[in-house]
Amino acid sequence: YRKADGSFDYEAYKAIQTAANKAKIDWRSVQPENIAFLCHALTERGVKIRKVLCHGTRNGAEQKFFHEVTGADVLGTEISETATQFPMTIQWDFHEVKPEWQGAFDVIFSNSWDHSYDPKLALSRWLTCIAKGGALALEWSNVHGKTEASPIDPFRSNLPELISLLETLVANSEFSKPEVIPLPDNDREKLFIAVFRK
């Protein structure tokens, strides 16, 4: 995403992400049983799930599943204009934060963090939106760790690297150290990594 002068080409990033969204508009990576499992795990750890923000949601599946399981008020973001086709979804770049989101969400969830052009920026901003007693939960799978970075997925990370990044972001803060929440049997080694705001 670099221009000839070496500067970041945001419009190229947005165009590639939008084209990928449209090409995969009917795809759904997130599974309802996994969201139900996550909600149960977070509730067991003391999170009261009343307000949820999901980032990079394509066709709104995450919002639907979180709402069905918890009855929470759920909002999703998607950089493509296709966002307006789906309930509980706004067109938005997940690197940015609305002022009213600060400290407002009990759960922030994403399995699209690998689409970030600056994961440290994105994750640090997401953390500012977590309410006291809430959690940031990222879904990780072996696809995130084993495939090469690309214009569509510019950030690839194995599990130790992602945990290390989160540890750096929450060091000396009011957040817990990252916790791995493994899913029951699954063929893509899917799991969740969560940090909790005290």
C-alpha positions in Angstrom: 0.0 0.0 0.0 2.8 2.4 -0.8 2.8 5.3 -3.2 5.8 6.0 -5.4 7.0 8.5 -2.8 6.8 5.8 -0.1 3.8 7.2 1.7 0.8 5.0 2.7 -1.9 4.8 0.0 -5.1 4.6 2.1 -7.3 4.7 -1.0 -5.6 1.6 -2.4 -6.1 -0.2 0.9 -9.8 0.8 1.0 -10.3 -0.2 -2.6 -8.7 -3.6 -2.2 -10.6 -4.3 1.1 -13.9 -3.3 -0.5 -13.3 -5.5 -3.6 -12.4 -8.5 -1.4 -15.6 -7.9 0.7 -17.8 -7.9 -2.4 -16.1 -11.0 -3.8 -16.7 -12.9 -0.5 -20.0 -11.3 0.5 -21.8 -14.6 1.0 -18.9 -16.2 2.9 -19.1 -16.7 6.6 -16.1 -17.7 8.7 -17.6 -17.2 12.1 -19.8 -20.0 13.4 -22.8 -19.6 15.7 -21.7 -22.4 18.0 -18.4 -20.7 18.5 -20.0 -17.3 19.3 -22.2 -19.1 21.8 -19.1 -20.8 23.3 -17.3 -17.4 23.6 -20.3 -15.7 25.2 -20.5 -18.5 27.8 -16.8 -18.3 28.5 -16.9 -14.5 28.9 -19.9 -14.6 31.1 -18.2 -17.2 33.3 -15.3 -14.8 33.7 -17.7 -12.0 34.9 -18.5 -10.1 31.7 -22.0 -8.9 31.5 -22.7 -8.8 27.8 -25.1 -5.9 27.1 -23.4 -4.0 24.4 -21.1 -5.5 21.7 -19.0 -4.1 18.9 -17.9 -6.4 16.1 -15.2 -5.2 13.6 -14.8 -6.3 10.0 -18.1 -8.2 9.7 -18.7 -8.5 6.0 -22.4 -9.8 6.0 -23.3 -9.2 9.6 -23.2 -12.8 10.8 -21.3 -12.0 14.1 -23.9 -9.4 15.1 -26.7 -11.8 14.5 -25.1 -14.6 16.5 -24.2 -12.3 19.5 -27.7 -10.9 19.6 -29.3 -14.3 19.4 -27.2 -15.7 22.3 -27.2 -12.7 24.6 -30.0 -10.3 23.5 -27.3 -7.6 23.6 -27.3 -4.3 21.6 -24.9 -5.2 18.8 -23.1 -3.1 16.2 -20.8 -4.2 13.4 -18.4 -2.3 11.2 -17.4 -2.9 7.6 -15.3 -0.7 5.4 -17.3 -1.5 2.2 -20.4 0.3 1.3 -22.1 -3.1 1.3 -22.4 -2.6 5.1 -25.7 -0.8 4.5 -27.2 -4.0 3.2 -27.0 -5.7 6.6 -28.7 -5.1 9.9 -26.8 -3.8 12.9 -23.9 -2.8 10.5 -22.4 0.6 9.6 -19.8 1.4 7.0 -16.7 2.3 9.0 -12.9 1.8 9.0 -12.1 -0.2 12.1 -8.9 1.7 12.6 -11.0 4.7 13.7 -13.1 5.3 16.8 -16.3 7.3 17.3 -16.1 9.5 20.4 -19.2 7.9 21.8 -17.6 4.4 21.6 -15.0 5.3 24.3 -15.4 2.9 27.2 -18.9 1.9 25.9 -18.7 -1.8 25.0 -18.8 -4.9 27.1 -17.3 -7.0 24.3 -15.4 -6.1 21.2 -14.9 -9.0 18.8 -13.1 -9.6 15.6 -11.9 -12.4 13.4 -10.9 -9.8 10.7 -8.0 -8.2 12.6 -5.6 -9.6 10.0 -7.1 -7.1 7.5 -5.5 -4.3 9.5 -2.8 -2.2 7.8 -1.6 -1.2 11.3 -2.6 -3.8 13.9 -1.0 -2.0 16.8 -3.0 1.1 16.0 -6.3 -0.8 15.5 -6.0 -2.9 18.6 -4.9 -0.1 20.9 -7.9 1.9 19.7 -10.3 -1.0 20.2 -9.1 -1.3 23.8 -10.2 2.3 24.5 -13.7 1.2 23.7 -14.0 -1.5 26.3 -16.1 -0.8 29.4 -15.0 -1.7 32.9 -15.6 -5.4 33.4 -15.6 -5.9 29.6 -13.3 -7.8 27.2 -11.7 -7.7 23.8 -11.9 -11.1 22.1 -10.1 -12.0 18.9 -10.7 -15.2 17.0 -7.5 -16.9 15.8 -7.1 -19.9 13.6 -4.2 -21.7 11.9 -5.2 -19.8 8.7 -4.1 -16.6 10.4 -0.7 -18.1 11.3 0.2 -20.3 8.4 -0.7 -18.3 5.3 1.3 -15.5 3.8 0.4 -11.8 4.2 -1.3 -10.3 1.2 -3.0 -7.1 0.1 -6.3 -8.5 1.4 -4.8 -9.8 4.7 -1.8 -7.5 5.3 -1.3 -8.7 8.9 -0.5 -12.4 9.5 0.5 -13.6 12.9 1.2 -16.9 14.6 -0.3 -17.3 18.0 2.7 -16.3 20.1 3.3 -13.2 18.0 -0.4 -12.1 18.5 -0.3 -12.7 22.2 3.0 -10.8 22.4 1.5 -7.8 20.6 -1.5 -7.8 23.0 0.8 -8.2 26.0 2.7 -5.1 24.9 -0.5 -3.1 24.4 -2.0 -4.0 27.8 1.3 -3.8 29.8 1.0 -1.6 32.9 -2.7 -0.9 32.2 -6.0 -1.8 33.7 -6.3 -4.8 31.4 -5.4 -8.4 32.2 -2.8 -10.3 30.4 -4.1 -12.1 27.3 -5.9 -15.3 28.0 -6.3 -18.1 25.4 -9.8 -19.6 25.4 -9.5 -22.8 23.3 -12.6 -24.1 21.4 -13.6 -27.7 21.7 -12.6 -30.0 18.8 -12.2 -28.1 15.5 -10.2 -28.7 12.4 -8.7 -25.2 12.0 -7.3 -25.0 15.6 -9.6 -22.1 16.2 -9.5 -20.3 19.6 -10.1 -17.0 21.2 -7.6 -14.6 22.8 -9.2 -12.3 25.3 -8.0 -9.4 27.5 -10.3 -8.2 30.3 -10.6 -4.6 31.6 -10.5 -4.7 35.4 
